[in-house]
């Protein structure tokens, strides 16, 4: 007995999953651009704390994604 043929639903999900990743990436990009614009308009007094927070968030995301890939 052979294996069952692949379902069309699997092919559809295979096409949609990268599309959702692009949509999420674009939303994140728009959010970052809007927040950076607002940050620059508020002046340099808040830039130090905001850059420190953004840097910590970036490092945390990189560490979490590395750990998830290792599992």
N, C-alpha and C positions, 0 to 999 in steps of 0.2 A: 504494500500500500504506500502510495506516494504522499507527499505532504500536500496540504490544501493550498490552493492558489492564493496569492496575496489579495487582500480586500481593497476595494477602491477607497474605502474610508481611511485606511492607513496612508494611502497616497495623498489624499486630501489633507490630512493632518500634517503630513510631511511637507506640504507646500505652505500651509498656514503658519506653522510654528516659526520659521524664519521671518515671516511677515510681521508677526507680533513682536519679535525681538527688535525689528527695525522701528516699529511704532513706539515701543517703550524707549528705545534709544533716542528717538527724536523728541519725545516728551521730556526726557531728562536733559537733553541739550537745550531746549527752549527754557526750561526752568533755570538752568545754570546761567544762561545769557541774561535773563530777566533779573535774577538775583545779583549778578555781578554789576549790572547797570545801576540797580538801586543802591548797591554798596558804594560805587564810585560817586553817586550823587550825594551820599551822606557825608562824604569827606574822609580825609586820611585818619581821623581820630579812631575810627572803627575798623580800619583796614588791618591793623596788626592782629587783633583778636579774630577777625573773620578769616584771615589767611591761615592762622594757626588752627582754627576749627576745620577749615577745608582740607588742610594738609593731613590732620589726624584722621578725618573721614576717609580720605583717599588711601592712606596707609591701612586703615582697618578693612576697607573693601578689598584691597589687594591681598591682605593676609587671609581673609575669609575665603576669597575665590581660590587662592593657592591650596588652602586646606581642603576645600571641597573637591578640587581636582585630584588630590592625593587619595581620597577615599575610594 
